[in-house]
Amino acid sequence: MAEMYPDESIYNLIPQDEIKAAKMPRYTSRFRGMVKEEMQKNRALNKTMGPAKVDVPSPEKFLQKHSKELKETEKRPFQYEDHDRRKPPVPARTEKPVMGIQTKKNFINSNAVEMMMAVPKKPKPIYVDTKRGDKQLLETSGLVPKFVHKKDFGETPEYLVRRNEETRIAHEEYEAYVKERLRQGAMKQLSDEERQTVLQGSLVTVKDIQTNAVFTSSLSIQTLYVQCIHVGQTIRTINGLKKNWEELSQQYQGLSVVIDTVPKKNRKERLENEMKQLEKDIEMIEKHKTIYIANN
């Protein structure tokens, strides 16, 4: 727009060039090219020279009698789409209700019992996200952590893997140690019959037998073994541990009900300690499938 000066300015006498406003570009559809192509493709389809070229019908598909007549469709009873969800119809005016039906149920007592036995519903956790008090469910909000969606969910923890590996290595070292001792002839393996003899038979008490503890590099004490070999390489007969426990149990049951003196207390504690020790020895022998006894 030309610059205008005050009315009394002499510059207003100079003729000004008229400036025309620029018009916006005309709208053009982006599908214009596609429409033109489709028009060019389909334009010559209806143009023919002479009769239209169509496929000749096959002689096998000849026109049969009554083939072009309309066939009646199978009649089906009319049903509404929601007929399975509709309520039963209102009884007719001529129908008579069933009379004489009575019940002996006490609805007051039954309702009271149901309310007393009913479990109260737990309220669903919610959270308020606006100052007006709009409530939303907390479970589907994403604010509560769900451990099933963790990346390491269902995997074995690292400390368990490490512990299992250490146990496996210790077991392999112990097996290697035992095989080496067996190869050198320093240890002898108990058979199943000898094991049953130790568990059931007539063997000496554990206190009368010299014990030998086997040490490894990874574990301080792997297990406790009993030395019961004669000089002539024959296994000494030992009194049954279970038989001794039964004898101690019989003595323990024979104690008086009232234990008010020091000797009675000492005897009771001694019997309990001996029974516990026997139980540990029996459990140790039953727990280990293979037991080795030192020859020296």
C-alpha positions in Angstrom: 0.0 0.0 0.0 1.3 3.4 -1.0 2.5 5.6 1.8 0.1 8.5 2.6 1.0 11.8 3.9 -1.0 14.5 5.7 -3.7 16.3 3.7 -1.7 19.5 3.3 1.4 17.7 2.1 2.6 18.4 -1.4 3.6 14.8 -1.9 -0.1 13.9 -2.2 -0.2 15.5 -5.7 2.1 12.9 -7.1 0.1 10.1 -8.8 0.4 6.7 -7.2 0.4 3.3 -8.9 -2.5 1.1 -8.1 -1.5 -2.1 -6.4 -3.7 -5.1 -7.1 -4.1 -7.7 -4.4 -2.7 -11.1 -5.3 -5.2 -14.0 -5.6 -4.8 -17.3 -3.8 -3.9 -20.2 -6.1 -6.8 -22.2 -7.3 -7.6 -25.5 -5.4 -6.5 -28.6 -7.2 -7.5 -32.0 -6.0 -4.6 -34.5 -5.4 -6.7 -37.3 -6.9 -7.1 -35.4 -10.2 -4.4 -37.5 -12.0 -5.9 -40.8 -10.8 -9.4 -39.8 -12.0 -8.0 -38.9 -15.4 -6.2 -42.3 -15.7 -9.4 -44.2 -14.8 -11.4 -42.2 -17.3 -8.9 -43.0 -20.1 -8.8 -46.7 -19.2 -12.6 -47.3 -19.1 -13.5 -45.0 -22.0 -13.1 -47.4 -24.9 -14.7 -50.5 -23.2 -18.2 -49.8 -24.5 -17.0 -49.0 -28.1 -17.5 -52.0 -30.4 -17.5 -52.7 -34.1 -20.2 -55.1 -35.0 -21.8 -57.6 -32.5 -20.3 -57.8 -29.0 -17.7 -60.5 -28.6 -18.9 -62.8 -25.8 -18.1 -66.4 -24.9 -20.0 -69.0 -26.7 -22.1 -71.2 -24.3 -20.9 -74.7 -23.8 -23.1 -77.5 -25.4 -23.2 -79.3 -22.1 -25.0 -76.4 -20.4 -28.1 -76.4 -22.7 -31.3 -74.7 -21.6 -33.5 -77.1 -19.7 -37.2 -77.0 -19.1 -38.4 -74.9 -16.2 -34.8 -73.9 -15.4 -35.6 -70.2 -15.4 -38.6 -70.4 -13.2 -38.4 -69.0 -9.7 -38.1 -71.7 -7.0 -40.0 -71.3 -3.8 -37.9 -70.9 -0.7 -38.4 -73.1 2.2 -40.8 -71.6 4.7 -39.5 -71.2 8.3 -41.4 -70.1 11.3 -40.8 -66.4 12.1 -38.7 -65.6 15.1 -37.4 -62.3 16.4 -33.6 -62.0 16.8 -33.9 -61.6 20.6 -36.5 -64.4 21.1 -34.1 -66.2 23.5 -33.8 -63.1 25.7 -37.4 -62.1 25.8 -39.6 -62.5 28.8 -42.4 -65.1 28.7 -45.7 -63.7 27.3 -48.4 -62.3 29.5 -50.9 -65.1 30.4 -54.1 -64.9 28.4 -57.4 -63.8 30.0 -58.8 -67.2 29.8 -55.9 -68.9 31.6 -56.3 -69.8 35.2 -53.5 -69.5 37.7 -52.3 -72.6 39.6 -53.8 -72.6 43.0 -52.9 -74.4 46.3 -49.1 -74.1 46.0 -47.7 -73.3 49.4 -44.1 -73.3 50.8 -42.9 -74.0 54.4 -39.8 -71.9 53.9 -39.2 -69.2 56.5 -37.9 -66.3 54.4 -37.1 -64.2 57.4 -34.9 -66.7 59.0 -33.3 -67.8 55.7 -32.6 -64.2 54.8 -31.0 -63.6 58.2 -28.8 -66.7 57.9 -27.7 -65.7 54.4 -26.7 -62.2 55.6 -24.8 -63.6 58.6 -23.0 -66.1 56.4 -22.3 -63.8 53.5 -18.8 -62.6 53.0 -18.5 -58.8 52.7 -17.3 -57.6 49.4 -13.9 -56.0 49.4 -13.9 -52.5 47.9 -11.9 -52.1 44.7 -8.8 -49.8 45.2 -9.3 -46.5 43.5 -7.5 -43.2 43.1 -8.7 -39.6 42.7 -7.0 -37.7 39.8 -8.8 -34.4 39.9 -9.7 -31.8 42.5 -13.4 -32.5 41.9 -13.0 -36.1 43.2 -13.2 -38.1 39.9 -12.4 -41.7 40.8 -10.6 -44.2 38.6 -9.7 -47.9 39.2 -6.2 -48.3 40.6 -5.5 -51.7 39.1 -5.8 -50.7 35.4 -4.1 -47.3 35.9 -0.5 -48.5 35.7 0.4 -47.0 39.1 0.5 -50.5 40.8 3.5 -52.7 39.8 2.6 -56.0 38.3 5.4 -58.5 38.6 4.1 -60.8 35.9 5.2 -58.1 33.4 8.8 -58.0 34.6 11.5 -59.0 32.1 13.0 -61.6 34.5 9.7 -63.0 35.7 9.7 -66.7 36.0 13.5 -67.0 35.8 15.7 -68.6 38.4 17.4 -65.9 40.6 21.1 -65.5 40.2 21.9 -66.4 43.8 20.1 -69.7 43.4 22.0 -70.5 40.2 25.3 -69.6 41.9 24.4 -71.7 45.0 23.5 -74.7 42.8 26.7 -74.4 40.9 28.8 -74.3 44.1 26.9 -77.3 45.4 27.5 -79.2 42.2 31.2 -78.4 42.2 31.5 -79.4 45.9 29.8 -82.7 45.1 32.1 -83.4 42.1 35.1 -82.7 44.3 33.9 -85.0 47.0 33.1 -87.8 44.5 36.6 -87.4 43.0 38.1 -87.6 46.5 36.1 -90.7 47.3 37.1 -92.4 44.1 40.8 -91.6 44.7 40.6 -93.0 48.2 38.8 -96.1 46.9 41.5 -96.5 44.2 44.2 -96.3 46.8 42.4 -99.0 48.9 42.1 -96.7 51.9 38.3 -96.9 52.2 35.7 -99.6 51.9 32.0 -99.2 50.8 29.1 -100.6 52.8 26.8 -103.0 51.0 23.0 -102.9 51.3 23.1 -105.9 53.7 25.6 -104.2 56.0 23.5 -101.0 55.9 20.4 -102.9 57.0 22.5 -104.5 59.7 23.5 -101.1 61.0 19.8 -99.9 60.9 18.0 -102.9 62.2 20.5 -105.3 63.7 22.6 -105.8 66.8 25.4 -103.2 66.6 27.3 -101.3 69.3 26.2 -97.8 70.2 27.6 -94.9 68.3 29.4 -93.7 71.4 31.4 -96.9 71.5 32.6 -96.5 67.9 35.3 -94.2 66.8 34.0 -91.6 64.3 35.8 -90.3 61.3 34.9 -87.0 59.6 35.8 -86.5 56.0 36.8 -83.0 54.9 36.8 -81.4 51.5 38.1 -78.1 50.1 34.7 -76.5 49.6 32.8 -77.9 52.5 34.2 -78.1 56.1 32.5 -81.4 56.9 30.8 -83.4 54.2 29.3 -86.0 56.4 30.1 -88.2 59.5 31.2 -91.8 59.0 31.6 -94.6 61.5 34.7 -96.7 61.7 33.7 -100.3 62.5 36.4 -102.5 60.8 38.3 -105.3 62.6 42.0 -105.9 62.1 41.0 -109.0 60.1 38.9 -106.8 57.7 35.6 -108.0 59.2 32.8 -105.6 60.2 32.1 -105.5 63.9 28.6 -106.2 65.0 27.0 -103.1 66.5 23.8 -103.0 68.6 20.9 -101.6 66.6 20.4 -97.9 67.0 16.6 -98.2 66.8 16.6 -100.9 69.6 18.6 -98.5 71.8 16.2 -95.7 71.1 13.3 -97.9 72.0 14.9 -98.8 75.3 15.6 -95.1 76.1 12.1 -94.2 75.1 10.7 -96.9 77.5 12.9 -95.4 80.3 11.7 -91.9 79.4 8.0 -92.9 79.6 8.6 -94.4 83.0 9.6 -91.1 84.5 7.4 -89.6 87.1 4.9 -86.9 86.0 6.1 -84.4 88.6 9.7 -83.6 88.3 10.6 -81.5 91.3 14.1 -82.6 92.2 17.5 -82.0 90.6 18.3 -85.7 90.0 15.0 -86.2 88.2 15.6 -83.2 86.0 19.2 -84.4 85.2 18.0 -87.8 84.3 15.3 -86.5 82.1 17.7 -84.2 80.2 20.2 -87.0 79.8 17.6 -89.3 78.3 16.4 -86.6 75.9 19.9 -85.8 74.8 20.7 -89.5 74.2 17.5 -90.0 72.2 18.2 -86.9 70.1 21.7 -88.2 69.3 20.4 -91.6 68.3 17.8 -90.0 66.1 20.5 -87.9 64.4 22.6 -91.0 63.8 19.7 -93.0 62.4 18.8 -90.1 60.1 22.4 -89.7 58.9 22.6 -93.4 58.0 19.2 -93.4 56.3 19.8 -90.2 54.4 23.1 -91.3 52.7 22.7 -94.1 50.2 26.5 -94.8 50.0 28.5 -95.0 53.2 32.3 -95.5 53.3 34.2 -96.9 56.3 37.9 -96.2 56.7 40.1 -99.4 56.9 42.9 -97.8 58.9 
